[in-house]
Amino acid sequence: MTKRMDRTKQPQLIITFPTTTAAMAMEAACGAEWGRLIPIPREISGSCGLAWCAEPQWEDALLRVMEKNNIQYQEKRILLLY
């Protein structure tokens, strides 16, 4: 019999983008170091359908990367996610 692993939700920084191009530019600028692209969580409506998910402590660094690379974002917020 397999044990069920209990997972707990953790706070995650979610950044949404106005276009898929902006989301892909974020992935190119950050790689896998500071997060990953995910389908937009259902708690958020709108945007291009993709969001950047990262640890909340990386927010300032990610905002600098977006500014340096002229990446426009739509919204940023902290959500509890698995």
mmCIF file of the N, C-alpha and C atoms, coordinates in Angstrom:
data_MODEL
# 
_entry.id   MODEL 
# 
loop_
_atom_site.group_PDB 
_atom_site.id 
_atom_site.type_symbol 
_atom_site.label_atom_id 
_atom_site.label_alt_id 
_atom_site.label_comp_id 
_atom_site.label_asym_id 
_atom_site.label_entity_id 
_atom_site.label_seq_id 
_atom_site.pdbx_PDB_ins_code 
_atom_site.Cartn_x 
_atom_site.Cartn_y 
_atom_site.Cartn_z 
_atom_site.occupancy 
_atom_site.B_iso_or_equiv 
_atom_site.pdbx_formal_charge 
_atom_site.auth_seq_id 
_atom_site.auth_comp_id 
_atom_site.auth_asym_id 
_atom_site.auth_atom_id 
_atom_site.pdbx_PDB_model_num 
ATOM 1   N N  . MET A 1 1  ? 0.844  -1.179 0.000   1.00 0.00 ? 1  MET A N  1 
ATOM 2   C CA . MET A 1 1  ? 0.000  0.000  0.000   1.00 0.00 ? 1  MET A CA 1 
ATOM 3   C C  . MET A 1 1  ? 0.891  1.245  0.000   1.00 0.00 ? 1  MET A C  1 
ATOM 4   N N  . THR A 1 2  ? 0.551  2.209  -0.819  1.00 0.00 ? 2  THR A N  1 
ATOM 5   C CA . THR A 1 2  ? 1.335  3.426  -0.953  1.00 0.00 ? 2  THR A CA 1 
ATOM 6   C C  . THR A 1 2  ? 0.837  4.483  0.019   1.00 0.00 ? 2  THR A C  1 
ATOM 7   N N  . LYS A 1 3  ? 1.796  5.143  0.675   1.00 0.00 ? 3  LYS A N  1 
ATOM 8   C CA . LYS A 1 3  ? 1.435  6.243  1.567   1.00 0.00 ? 3  LYS A CA 1 
ATOM 9   C C  . LYS A 1 3  ? 1.119  7.482  0.748   1.00 0.00 ? 3  LYS A C  1 
ATOM 10  N N  . ARG A 1 4  ? 0.128  8.206  1.165   1.00 0.00 ? 4  ARG A N  1 
ATOM 11  C CA . ARG A 1 4  ? -0.208 9.473  0.516   1.00 0.00 ? 4  ARG A CA 1 
ATOM 12  C C  . ARG A 1 4  ? 0.654  10.570 1.127   1.00 0.00 ? 4  ARG A C  1 
ATOM 13  N N  . MET A 1 5  ? 1.346  11.291 0.277   1.00 0.00 ? 5  MET A N  1 
ATOM 14  C CA . MET A 1 5  ? 2.181  12.391 0.745   1.00 0.00 ? 5  MET A CA 1 
ATOM 15  C C  . MET A 1 5  ? 1.296  13.620 0.939   1.00 0.00 ? 5  MET A C  1 
ATOM 16  N N  . ASP A 1 6  ? 1.272  14.153 2.142   1.00 0.00 ? 6  ASP A N  1 
ATOM 17  C CA . ASP A 1 6  ? 0.500  15.369 2.394   1.00 0.00 ? 6  ASP A CA 1 
ATOM 18  C C  . ASP A 1 6  ? 1.306  16.575 1.934   1.00 0.00 ? 6  ASP A C  1 
ATOM 19  N N  . ARG A 1 7  ? 0.665  17.385 1.121   1.00 0.00 ? 7  ARG A N  1 
ATOM 20  C CA . ARG A 1 7  ? 1.311  18.598 0.642   1.00 0.00 ? 7  ARG A CA 1 
ATOM 21  C C  . ARG A 1 7  ? 0.638  19.789 1.300   1.00 0.00 ? 7  ARG A C  1 
ATOM 22  N N  . THR A 1 8  ? 1.414  20.809 1.540   1.00 0.00 ? 8  THR A N  1 
ATOM 23  C CA . THR A 1 8  ? 0.851  22.038 2.084   1.00 0.00 ? 8  THR A CA 1 
ATOM 24  C C  . THR A 1 8  ? 1.093  23.169 1.094   1.00 0.00 ? 8  THR A C  1 
ATOM 25  N N  . LYS A 1 9  ? 0.160  24.076 1.044   1.00 0.00 ? 9  LYS A N  1 
ATOM 26  C CA . LYS A 1 9  ? 0.309  25.226 0.163   1.00 0.00 ? 9  LYS A CA 1 
ATOM 27  C C  . LYS A 1 9  ? 1.373  26.160 0.731   1.00 0.00 ? 9  LYS A C  1 
ATOM 28  N N  . GLN A 1 10 ? 2.158  26.724 -0.165  1.00 0.00 ? 10 GLN A N  1 
ATOM 29  C CA . GLN A 1 10 ? 3.220  27.654 0.198   1.00 0.00 ? 10 GLN A CA 1 
ATOM 30  C C  . GLN A 1 10 ? 2.985  28.983 -0.517  1.00 0.00 ? 10 GLN A C  1 
ATOM 31  N N  . PRO A 1 11 ? 3.378  30.105 0.108   1.00 0.00 ? 11 PRO A N  1 
ATOM 32  C CA . PRO A 1 11 ? 3.242  31.386 -0.584  1.00 0.00 ? 11 PRO A CA 1 
ATOM 33  C C  . PRO A 1 11 ? 4.167  31.431 -1.808  1.00 0.00 ? 11 PRO A C  1 
ATOM 34  N N  . GLN A 1 12 ? 3.626  31.854 -2.927  1.00 0.00 ? 12 GLN A N  1 
ATOM 35  C CA . GLN A 1 12 ? 4.384  31.973 -4.171  1.00 0.00 ? 12 GLN A CA 1 
ATOM 36  C C  . GLN A 1 12 ? 4.078  33.322 -4.809  1.00 0.00 ? 12 GLN A C  1 
ATOM 37  N N  . LEU A 1 13 ? 5.110  33.938 -5.352  1.00 0.00 ? 13 LEU A N  1 
ATOM 38  C CA . LEU A 1 13 ? 4.940  35.169 -6.116  1.00 0.00 ? 13 LEU A CA 1 
ATOM 39  C C  . LEU A 1 13 ? 4.453  34.789 -7.506  1.00 0.00 ? 13 LEU A C  1 
ATOM 40  N N  . ILE A 1 14 ? 3.348  35.374 -7.929  1.00 0.00 ? 14 ILE A N  1 
ATOM 41  C CA . ILE A 1 14 ? 2.783  35.119 -9.249  1.00 0.00 ? 14 ILE A CA 1 
ATOM 42  C C  . ILE A 1 14 ? 2.798  36.433 -10.022 1.00 0.00 ? 14 ILE A C  1 
ATOM 43  N N  . ILE A 1 15 ? 3.418  36.402 -11.193 1.00 0.00 ? 15 ILE A N  1 
ATOM 44  C CA . ILE A 1 15 ? 3.484  37.572 -12.064 1.00 0.00 ? 15 ILE A CA 1 
ATOM 45  C C  . ILE A 1 15 ? 2.785  37.211 -13.370 1.00 0.00 ? 15 ILE A C  1 
ATOM 46  N N  . THR A 1 16 ? 1.798  38.010 -13.744 1.00 0.00 ? 16 THR A N  1 
ATOM 47  C CA . THR A 1 16 ? 1.088  37.761 -15.001 1.00 0.00 ? 16 THR A CA 1 
ATOM 48  C C  . THR A 1 16 ? 1.568  38.753 -16.060 1.00 0.00 ? 16 THR A C  1 
ATOM 49  N N  . PHE A 1 17 ? 1.326  38.400 -17.313 1.00 0.00 ? 17 PHE A N  1 
ATOM 50  C CA . PHE A 1 17 ? 1.829  39.177 -18.440 1.00 0.00 ? 17 PHE A CA 1 
ATOM 51  C C  . PHE A 1 17 ? 0.699  39.503 -19.410 1.00 0.00 ? 17 PHE A C  1 
ATOM 52  N N  . PRO A 1 18 ? 0.819  40.628 -20.112 1.00 0.00 ? 18 PRO A N  1 
ATOM 53  C CA . PRO A 1 18 ? -0.224 40.996 -21.069 1.00 0.00 ? 18 PRO A CA 1 
ATOM 54  C C  . PRO A 1 18 ? -0.181 40.166 -22.348 1.00 0.00 ? 18 PRO A C  1 
ATOM 55  N N  . THR A 1 19 ? 0.994  39.593 -22.653 1.00 0.00 ? 19 THR A N  1 
ATOM 56  C CA . THR A 1 19 ? 1.138  38.814 -23.889 1.00 0.00 ? 19 THR A CA 1 
ATOM 57  C C  . THR A 1 19 ? 1.978  37.566 -23.641 1.00 0.00 ? 19 THR A C  1 
ATOM 58  N N  . THR A 1 20 ? 1.806  36.585 -24.492 1.00 0.00 ? 20 THR A N  1 
ATOM 59  C CA . THR A 1 20 ? 2.632  35.381 -24.429 1.00 0.00 ? 20 THR A CA 1 
ATOM 60  C C  . THR A 1 20 ? 4.089  35.731 -24.713 1.00 0.00 ? 20 THR A C  1 
ATOM 61  N N  . THR A 1 21 ? 4.318  36.696 -25.576 1.00 0.00 ? 21 THR A N  1 
ATOM 62  C CA . THR A 1 21 ? 5.682  37.132 -25.892 1.00 0.00 ? 21 THR A CA 1 
ATOM 63  C C  . THR A 1 21 ? 6.395  37.628 -24.641 1.00 0.00 ? 21 THR A C  1 
ATOM 64  N N  . ALA A 1 22 ? 5.710  38.401 -23.807 1.00 0.00 ? 22 ALA A N  1 
ATOM 65  C CA . ALA A 1 22 ? 6.305  38.896 -22.563 1.00 0.00 ? 22 ALA A CA 1 
ATOM 66  C C  . ALA A 1 22 ? 6.605  37.741 -21.612 1.00 0.00 ? 22 ALA A C  1 
ATOM 67  N N  . ALA A 1 23 ? 5.709  36.775 -21.530 1.00 0.00 ? 23 ALA A N  1 
ATOM 68  C CA . ALA A 1 23 ? 5.932  35.609 -20.663 1.00 0.00 ? 23 ALA A CA 1 
ATOM 69  C C  . ALA A 1 23 ? 7.154  34.821 -21.127 1.00 0.00 ? 23 ALA A C  1 
ATOM 70  N N  . MET A 1 24 ? 7.287  34.634 -22.439 1.00 0.00 ? 24 MET A N  1 
ATOM 71  C CA . MET A 1 24 ? 8.427  33.895 -22.977 1.00 0.00 ? 24 MET A CA 1 
ATOM 72  C C  . MET A 1 24 ? 9.730  34.678 -22.792 1.00 0.00 ? 24 MET A C  1 
ATOM 73  N N  . ALA A 1 25 ? 9.660  36.001 -22.871 1.00 0.00 ? 25 ALA A N  1 
ATOM 74  C CA . ALA A 1 25 ? 10.840 36.834 -22.625 1.00 0.00 ? 25 ALA A CA 1 
ATOM 75  C C  . ALA A 1 25 ? 11.299 36.687 -21.178 1.00 0.00 ? 25 ALA A C  1 
ATOM 76  N N  . MET A 1 26 ? 10.345 36.579 -20.258 1.00 0.00 ? 26 MET A N  1 
ATOM 77  C CA . MET A 1 26 ? 10.680 36.371 -18.845 1.00 0.00 ? 26 MET A CA 1 
ATOM 78  C C  . MET A 1 26 ? 11.400 35.043 -18.667 1.00 0.00 ? 26 MET A C  1 
ATOM 79  N N  . GLU A 1 27 ? 10.906 34.006 -19.309 1.00 0.00 ? 27 GLU A N  1 
ATOM 80  C CA . GLU A 1 27 ? 11.544 32.696 -19.213 1.00 0.00 ? 27 GLU A CA 1 
ATOM 81  C C  . GLU A 1 27 ? 12.955 32.746 -19.783 1.00 0.00 ? 27 GLU A C  1 
ATOM 82  N N  . ALA A 1 28 ? 13.138 33.439 -20.888 1.00 0.00 ? 28 ALA A N  1 
ATOM 83  C CA . ALA A 1 28 ? 14.463 33.560 -21.497 1.00 0.00 ? 28 ALA A CA 1 
ATOM 84  C C  . ALA A 1 28 ? 15.411 34.355 -20.601 1.00 0.00 ? 28 ALA A C  1 
ATOM 85  N N  . ALA A 1 29 ? 14.906 35.403 -19.944 1.00 0.00 ? 29 ALA A N  1 
ATOM 86  C CA . ALA A 1 29 ? 15.739 36.254 -19.098 1.00 0.00 ? 29 ALA A CA 1 
ATOM 87  C C  . ALA A 1 29 ? 16.124 35.575 -17.790 1.00 0.00 ? 29 ALA A C  1 
ATOM 88  N N  . CYS A 1 30 ? 15.238 34.745 -17.248 1.00 0.00 ? 30 CYS A N  1 
ATOM 89  C CA . CYS A 1 30 ? 15.468 34.146 -15.928 1.00 0.00 ? 30 CYS A CA 1 
ATOM 90  C C  . CYS A 1 30 ? 15.903 32.689 -15.973 1.00 0.00 ? 30 CYS A C  1 
ATOM 91  N N  . GLY A 1 31 ? 15.594 31.997 -17.046 1.00 0.00 ? 31 GLY A N  1 
ATOM 92  C CA . GLY A 1 31 ? 15.880 30.565 -17.077 1.00 0.00 ? 31 GLY A CA 1 
ATOM 93  C C  . GLY A 1 31 ? 15.128 29.866 -15.959 1.00 0.00 ? 31 GLY A C  1 
ATOM 94  N N  . ALA A 1 32 ? 15.716 28.830 -15.416 1.00 0.00 ? 32 ALA A N  1 
ATOM 95  C CA . ALA A 1 32 ? 15.073 28.070 -14.337 1.00 0.00 ? 32 ALA A CA 1 
ATOM 96  C C  . ALA A 1 32 ? 15.582 28.497 -12.966 1.00 0.00 ? 32 ALA A C  1 
ATOM 97  N N  . GLU A 1 33 ? 16.437 29.526 -12.925 1.00 0.00 ? 33 GLU A N  1 
ATOM 98  C CA . GLU A 1 33 ? 17.040 29.941 -11.658 1.00 0.00 ? 33 GLU A CA 1 
ATOM 99  C C  . GLU A 1 33 ? 16.048 30.551 -10.681 1.00 0.00 ? 33 GLU A C  1 
ATOM 100 N N  . TRP A 1 34 ? 15.176 31.427 -11.179 1.00 0.00 ? 34 TRP A N  1 
ATOM 101 C CA . TRP A 1 34 ? 14.313 32.198 -10.291 1.00 0.00 ? 34 TRP A CA 1 
ATOM 102 C C  . TRP A 1 34 ? 12.849 31.922 -10.501 1.00 0.00 ? 34 TRP A C  1 
ATOM 103 N N  . GLY A 1 35 ? 12.493 30.720 -10.847 1.00 0.00 ? 35 GLY A N  1 
ATOM 104 C CA . GLY A 1 35 ? 11.086 30.397 -11.001 1.00 0.00 ? 35 GLY A CA 1 
ATOM 105 C C  . GLY A 1 35 ? 10.810 29.647 -12.285 1.00 0.00 ? 35 GLY A C  1 
ATOM 106 N N  . ARG A 1 36 ? 9.510  29.658 -12.668 1.00 0.00 ? 36 ARG A N  1 
ATOM 107 C CA . ARG A 1 36 ? 9.113  28.933 -13.876 1.00 0.00 ? 36 ARG A CA 1 
ATOM 108 C C  . ARG A 1 36 ? 7.783  29.473 -14.375 1.00 0.00 ? 36 ARG A C  1 
ATOM 109 N N  . LEU A 1 37 ? 7.534  29.238 -15.657 1.00 0.00 ? 37 LEU A N  1 
ATOM 110 C CA . LEU A 1 37 ? 6.240  29.581 -16.239 1.00 0.00 ? 37 LEU A CA 1 
ATOM 111 C C  . LEU A 1 37 ? 5.221  28.524 -15.845 1.00 0.00 ? 37 LEU A C  1 
ATOM 112 N N  . ILE A 1 38 ? 4.028  28.978 -15.501 1.00 0.00 ? 38 ILE A N  1 
ATOM 113 C CA . ILE A 1 38 ? 2.935  28.066 -15.158 1.00 0.00 ? 38 ILE A CA 1 
ATOM 114 C C  . ILE A 1 38 ? 1.658  28.553 -15.842 1.00 0.00 ? 38 ILE A C  1 
ATOM 115 N N  . PRO A 1 39 ? 0.682  27.667 -16.002 1.00 0.00 ? 39 PRO A N  1 
ATOM 116 C CA . PRO A 1 39 ? -0.636 28.149 -16.444 1.00 0.00 ? 39 PRO A CA 1 
ATOM 117 C C  . PRO A 1 39 ? -1.181 29.096 -15.379 1.00 0.00 ? 39 PRO A C  1 
ATOM 118 N N  . ILE A 1 40 ? -1.867 30.113 -15.803 1.00 0.00 ? 40 ILE A N  1 
ATOM 119 C CA . ILE A 1 40 ? -2.348 31.108 -14.843 1.00 0.00 ? 40 ILE A CA 1 
ATOM 120 C C  . ILE A 1 40 ? -3.278 30.453 -13.819 1.00 0.00 ? 40 ILE A C  1 
ATOM 121 N N  . PRO A 1 41 ? -3.034 30.691 -12.521 1.00 0.00 ? 41 PRO A N  1 
ATOM 122 C CA . PRO A 1 41 ? -3.911 30.107 -11.496 1.00 0.00 ? 41 PRO A CA 1 
ATOM 123 C C  . PRO A 1 41 ? -5.342 30.617 -11.638 1.00 0.00 ? 41 PRO A C  1 
ATOM 124 N N  . ARG A 1 42 ? -6.289 29.798 -11.275 1.00 0.00 ? 42 ARG A N  1 
ATOM 125 C CA . ARG A 1 42 ? -7.701 30.180 -11.445 1.00 0.00 ? 42 ARG A CA 1 
ATOM 126 C C  . ARG A 1 42 ? -8.116 31.337 -10.541 1.00 0.00 ? 42 ARG A C  1 
ATOM 127 N N  . GLU A 1 43 ? -7.323 31.633 -9.506  1.00 0.00 ? 43 GLU A N  1 
ATOM 128 C CA . GLU A 1 43 ? -7.626 32.774 -8.637  1.00 0.00 ? 43 GLU A CA 1 
ATOM 129 C C  . GLU A 1 43 ? -7.436 34.109 -9.359  1.00 0.00 ? 43 GLU A C  1 
ATOM 130 N N  . ILE A 1 44 ? -6.734 34.076 -10.487 1.00 0.00 ? 44 ILE A N  1 
ATOM 131 C CA . ILE A 1 44 ? -6.454 35.281 -11.266 1.00 0.00 ? 44 ILE A CA 1 
ATOM 132 C C  . ILE A 1 44 ? -7.162 35.147 -12.605 1.00 0.00 ? 44 ILE A C  1 
ATOM 133 N N  . SER A 1 45 ? -7.816 36.203 -13.032 1.00 0.00 ? 45 SER A N  1 
ATOM 134 C CA . SER A 1 45 ? -8.477 36.141 -14.340 1.00 0.00 ? 45 SER A CA 1 
ATOM 135 C C  . SER A 1 45 ? -7.733 37.028 -15.328 1.00 0.00 ? 45 SER A C  1 
ATOM 136 N N  . GLY A 1 46 ? -7.942 36.754 -16.587 1.00 0.00 ? 46 GLY A N  1 
ATOM 137 C CA . GLY A 1 46 ? -7.343 37.575 -17.622 1.00 0.00 ? 46 GLY A CA 1 
ATOM 138 C C  . GLY A 1 46 ? -5.933 37.158 -17.967 1.00 0.00 ? 46 GLY A C  1 
ATOM 139 N N  . SER A 1 47 ? -5.196 38.037 -18.533 1.00 0.00 ? 47 SER A N  1 
ATOM 140 C CA . SER A 1 47 ? -3.817 37.907 -19.001 1.00 0.00 ? 47 SER A CA 1 
ATOM 141 C C  . SER A 1 47 ? -3.704 36.941 -20.165 1.00 0.00 ? 47 SER A C  1 
ATOM 142 N N  . CYS A 1 48 ? -2.487 36.551 -20.487 1.00 0.00 ? 48 CYS A N  1 
ATOM 143 C CA . CYS A 1 48 ? -2.228 35.730 -21.676 1.00 0.00 ? 48 CYS A CA 1 
ATOM 144 C C  . CYS A 1 48 ? -2.375 34.239 -21.414 1.00 0.00 ? 48 CYS A C  1 
ATOM 145 N N  . GLY A 1 49 ? -2.641 33.859 -20.170 1.00 0.00 ? 49 GLY A N  1 
ATOM 146 C CA . GLY A 1 49 ? -2.778 32.440 -19.852 1.00 0.00 ? 49 GLY A CA 1 
ATOM 147 C C  . GLY A 1 49 ? -1.554 31.845 -19.194 1.00 0.00 ? 49 GLY A C  1 
ATOM 148 N N  . LEU A 1 50 ? -0.444 32.600 -19.174 1.00 0.00 ? 50 LEU A N  1 
ATOM 149 C CA . LEU A 1 50 ? 0.784  32.138 -18.528 1.00 0.00 ? 50 LEU A CA 1 
ATOM 150 C C  . LEU A 1 50 ? 1.173  33.102 -17.418 1.00 0.00 ? 50 LEU A C  1 
ATOM 151 N N  . ALA A 1 51 ? 1.816  32.567 -16.395 1.00 0.00 ? 51 ALA A N  1 
ATOM 152 C CA . ALA A 1 51 ? 2.283  33.384 -15.277 1.00 0.00 ? 51 ALA A CA 1 
ATOM 153 C C  . ALA A 1 51 ? 3.653  32.886 -14.850 1.00 0.00 ? 51 ALA A C  1 
ATOM 154 N N  . TRP A 1 52 ? 4.430  33.775 -14.229 1.00 0.00 ? 52 TRP A N  1 
ATOM 155 C CA . TRP A 1 52 ? 5.717  33.399 -13.664 1.00 0.00 ? 52 TRP A CA 1 
ATOM 156 C C  . TRP A 1 52 ? 5.486  33.098 -12.193 1.00 0.00 ? 52 TRP A C  1 
ATOM 157 N N  . CYS A 1 53 ? 5.974  31.956 -11.743 1.00 0.00 ? 53 CYS A N  1 
ATOM 158 C CA . CYS A 1 53 ? 5.828  31.527 -10.353 1.00 0.00 ? 53 CYS A CA 1 
ATOM 159 C C  . CYS A 1 53 ? 7.213  31.458 -9.733  1.00 0.00 ? 53 CYS A C  1 
ATOM 160 N N  . ALA A 1 54 ? 7.397  32.138 -8.597  1.00 0.00 ? 54 ALA A N  1 
ATOM 161 C CA . ALA A 1 54 ? 8.708  32.181 -7.948  1.00 0.00 ? 54 ALA A CA 1 
ATOM 162 C C  . ALA A 1 54 ? 8.537  32.339 -6.442  1.00 0.00 ? 54 ALA A C  1 
ATOM 163 N N  . GLU A 1 55 ? 9.628  32.132 -5.742  1.00 0.00 ? 55 GLU A N  1 
ATOM 164 C CA . GLU A 1 55 ? 9.644  32.371 -4.300  1.00 0.00 ? 55 GLU A CA 1 
ATOM 165 C C  . GLU A 1 55 ? 9.467  33.871 -4.053  1.00 0.00 ? 55 GLU A C  1 
ATOM 166 N N  . PRO A 1 56 ? 8.654  34.257 -3.070  1.00 0.00 ? 56 PRO A N  1 
ATOM 167 C CA . PRO A 1 56 ? 8.391  35.680 -2.818  1.00 0.00 ? 56 PRO A CA 1 
ATOM 168 C C  . PRO A 1 56 ? 9.650  36.510 -2.551  1.00 0.00 ? 56 PRO A C  1 
ATOM 169 N N  . GLN A 1 57 ? 10.679 35.919 -1.974  1.00 0.00 ? 57 GLN A N  1 
ATOM 170 C CA . GLN A 1 57 ? 11.883 36.690 -1.654  1.00 0.00 ? 57 GLN A CA 1 
ATOM 171 C C  . GLN A 1 57 ? 12.640 37.144 -2.906  1.00 0.00 ? 57 GLN A C  1 
ATOM 172 N N  . TRP A 1 58 ? 12.300 36.619 -4.062  1.00 0.00 ? 58 TRP A N  1 
ATOM 173 C CA . TRP A 1 58 ? 12.974 36.999 -5.312  1.00 0.00 ? 58 TRP A CA 1 
ATOM 174 C C  . TRP A 1 58 ? 12.280 38.155 -6.024  1.00 0.00 ? 58 TRP A C  1 
ATOM 175 N N  . GLU A 1 59 ? 11.245 38.716 -5.422  1.00 0.00 ? 59 GLU A N  1 
ATOM 176 C CA . GLU A 1 59 ? 10.453 39.751 -6.100  1.00 0.00 ? 59 GLU A CA 1 
ATOM 177 C C  . GLU A 1 59 ? 11.301 40.922 -6.584  1.00 0.00 ? 59 GLU A C  1 
ATOM 178 N N  . ASP A 1 60 ? 12.128 41.500 -5.727  1.00 0.00 ? 60 ASP A N  1 
ATOM 179 C CA . ASP A 1 60 ? 12.929 42.661 -6.133  1.00 0.00 ? 60 ASP A CA 1 
ATOM 180 C C  . ASP A 1 60 ? 13.871 42.321 -7.279  1.00 0.00 ? 60 ASP A C  1 
ATOM 181 N N  . ALA A 1 61 ? 14.530 41.174 -7.195  1.00 0.00 ? 61 ALA A N  1 
ATOM 182 C CA . ALA A 1 61 ? 15.448 40.757 -8.259  1.00 0.00 ? 61 ALA A CA 1 
ATOM 183 C C  . ALA A 1 61 ? 14.703 40.550 -9.575  1.00 0.00 ? 61 ALA A C  1 
ATOM 184 N N  . LEU A 1 62 ? 13.525 39.944 -9.510  1.00 0.00 ? 62 LEU A N  1 
ATOM 185 C CA . LEU A 1 62 ? 12.741 39.710 -10.722 1.00 0.00 ? 62 LEU A CA 1 
ATOM 186 C C  . LEU A 1 62 ? 12.257 41.021 -11.340 1.00 0.00 ? 62 LEU A C  1 
ATOM 187 N N  . LEU A 1 63 ? 11.862 41.969 -10.512 1.00 0.00 ? 63 LEU A N  1 
ATOM 188 C CA . LEU A 1 63 ? 11.441 43.274 -11.031 1.00 0.00 ? 63 LEU A CA 1 
ATOM 189 C C  . LEU A 1 63 ? 12.599 43.980 -11.721 1.00 0.00 ? 63 LEU A C  1 
ATOM 190 N N  . ARG A 1 64 ? 13.821 43.850 -11.174 1.00 0.00 ? 64 ARG A N  1 
ATOM 191 C CA . ARG A 1 64 ? 15.000 44.433 -11.824 1.00 0.00 ? 64 ARG A CA 1 
ATOM 192 C C  . ARG A 1 64 ? 15.273 43.768 -13.171 1.00 0.00 ? 64 ARG A C  1 
ATOM 193 N N  . VAL A 1 65 ? 15.156 42.443 -13.223 1.00 0.00 ? 65 VAL A N  1 
ATOM 194 C CA . VAL A 1 65 ? 15.356 41.715 -14.483 1.00 0.00 ? 65 VAL A CA 1 
ATOM 195 C C  . VAL A 1 65 ? 14.338 42.175 -15.523 1.00 0.00 ? 65 VAL A C  1 
ATOM 196 N N  . MET A 1 66 ? 13.083 42.319 -15.111 1.00 0.00 ? 66 MET A N  1 
ATOM 197 C CA . MET A 1 66 ? 12.050 42.757 -16.054 1.00 0.00 ? 66 MET A CA 1 
ATOM 198 C C  . MET A 1 66 ? 12.311 44.177 -16.543 1.00 0.00 ? 66 MET A C  1 
ATOM 199 N N  . GLU A 1 67 ? 12.748 45.053 -15.643 1.00 0.00 ? 67 GLU A N  1 
ATOM 200 C CA . GLU A 1 67 ? 13.051 46.426 -16.046 1.00 0.00 ? 67 GLU A CA 1 
ATOM 201 C C  . GLU A 1 67 ? 14.233 46.455 -17.016 1.00 0.00 ? 67 GLU A C  1 
ATOM 202 N N  . LYS A 1 68 ? 15.285 45.722 -16.679 1.00 0.00 ? 68 LYS A N  1 
ATOM 203 C CA . LYS A 1 68 ? 16.492 45.677 -17.521 1.00 0.00 ? 68 LYS A CA 1 
ATOM 204 C C  . LYS A 1 68 ? 16.175 45.147 -18.920 1.00 0.00 ? 68 LYS A C  1 
ATOM 205 N N  . ASN A 1 69 ? 15.282 44.174 -19.016 1.00 0.00 ? 69 ASN A N  1 
ATOM 206 C CA . ASN A 1 69 ? 14.950 43.535 -20.286 1.00 0.00 ? 69 ASN A CA 1 
ATOM 207 C C  . ASN A 1 69 ? 13.677 44.088 -20.931 1.00 0.00 ? 69 ASN A C  1 
ATOM 208 N N  . ASN A 1 70 ? 13.152 45.178 -20.357 1.00 0.00 ? 70 ASN A N  1 
ATOM 209 C CA . ASN A 1 70 ? 11.944 45.827 -20.876 1.00 0.00 ? 70 ASN A CA 1 
ATOM 210 C C  . ASN A 1 70 ? 10.779 44.840 -21.027 1.00 0.00 ? 70 ASN A C  1 
ATOM 211 N N  . ILE A 1 71 ? 10.579 44.015 -20.000 1.00 0.00 ? 71 ILE A N  1 
ATOM 212 C CA . ILE A 1 71 ? 9.481  43.044 -19.986 1.00 0.00 ? 71 ILE A CA 1 
ATOM 213 C C  . ILE A 1 71 ? 8.319  43.657 -19.208 1.00 0.00 ? 71 ILE A C  1 
ATOM 214 N N  . GLN A 1 72 ? 7.198  43.794 -19.872 1.00 0.00 ? 72 GLN A N  1 
ATOM 215 C CA . GLN A 1 72 ? 6.005  44.358 -19.243 1.00 0.00 ? 72 GLN A CA 1 
ATOM 216 C C  . GLN A 1 72 ? 5.246  43.260 -18.501 1.00 0.00 ? 72 GLN A C  1 
ATOM 217 N N  . TYR A 1 73 ? 4.801  43.575 -17.294 1.00 0.00 ? 73 TYR A N  1 
ATOM 218 C CA . TYR A 1 73 ? 3.947  42.625 -16.585 1.00 0.00 ? 73 TYR A CA 1 
ATOM 219 C C  . TYR A 1 73 ? 2.599  43.266 -16.334 1.00 0.00 ? 73 TYR A C  1 
ATOM 220 N N  . GLN A 1 74 ? 1.619  42.414 -16.101 1.00 0.00 ? 74 GLN A N  1 
ATOM 221 C CA . GLN A 1 74 ? 0.254  42.896 -15.901 1.00 0.00 ? 74 GLN A CA 1 
ATOM 222 C C  . GLN A 1 74 ? -0.068 43.045 -14.417 1.00 0.00 ? 74 GLN A C  1 
ATOM 223 N N  . GLU A 1 75 ? 0.275  42.029 -13.637 1.00 0.00 ? 75 GLU A N  1 
ATOM 224 C CA . GLU A 1 75 ? -0.085 42.003 -12.218 1.00 0.00 ? 75 GLU A CA 1 
ATOM 225 C C  . GLU A 1 75 ? 0.911  41.125 -11.477 1.00 0.00 ? 75 GLU A C  1 
ATOM 226 N N  . LYS A 1 76 ? 1.129  41.449 -10.208 1.00 0.00 ? 76 LYS A N  1 
ATOM 227 C CA . LYS A 1 76 ? 1.924  40.564 -9.354  1.00 0.00 ? 76 LYS A CA 1 
ATOM 228 C C  . LYS A 1 76 ? 1.225  40.452 -8.010  1.00 0.00 ? 76 LYS A C  1 
ATOM 229 N N  . ARG A 1 77 ? 1.218  39.238 -7.489  1.00 0.00 ? 77 ARG A N  1 
ATOM 230 C CA . ARG A 1 77 ? 0.614  39.022 -6.175  1.00 0.00 ? 77 ARG A CA 1 
ATOM 231 C C  . ARG A 1 77 ? 1.146  37.728 -5.579  1.00 0.00 ? 77 ARG A C  1 
ATOM 232 N N  . ILE A 1 78 ? 0.946  37.593 -4.286  1.00 0.00 ? 78 ILE A N  1 
ATOM 233 C CA . ILE A 1 78 ? 1.342  36.384 -3.567  1.00 0.00 ? 78 ILE A CA 1 
ATOM 234 C C  . ILE A 1 78 ? 0.100  35.509 -3.416  1.00 0.00 ? 78 ILE A C  1 
ATOM 235 N N  . LEU A 1 79 ? 0.231  34.249 -3.834  1.00 0.00 ? 79 LEU A N  1 
ATOM 236 C CA . LEU A 1 79 ? -0.851 33.272 -3.685  1.00 0.00 ? 79 LEU A CA 1 
ATOM 237 C C  . LEU A 1 79 ? -0.320 32.041 -2.968  1.00 0.00 ? 79 LEU A C  1 
ATOM 238 N N  . LEU A 1 80 ? -1.199 31.349 -2.278  1.00 0.00 ? 80 LEU A N  1 
ATOM 239 C CA . LEU A 1 80 ? -0.840 30.064 -1.684  1.00 0.00 ? 80 LEU A CA 1 
ATOM 240 C C  . LEU A 1 80 ? -1.063 28.978 -2.731  1.00 0.00 ? 80 LEU A C  1 
ATOM 241 N N  . LEU A 1 81 ? 0.016  28.305 -3.117  1.00 0.00 ? 81 LEU A N  1 
ATOM 242 C CA . LEU A 1 81 ? -0.043 27.259 -4.138  1.00 0.00 ? 81 LEU A CA 1 
ATOM 243 C C  . LEU A 1 81 ? 0.701  26.023 -3.669  1.00 0.00 ? 81 LEU A C  1 
ATOM 244 N N  . TYR A 1 82 ? 0.377  24.880 -4.273  1.00 0.00 ? 82 TYR A N  1 
ATOM 245 C CA . TYR A 1 82 ? 1.114  23.644 -4.002  1.00 0.00 ? 82 TYR A CA 1 
ATOM 246 C C  . TYR A 1 82 ? 2.416  23.658 -4.735  1.00 0.00 ? 82 TYR A C  1 
# 
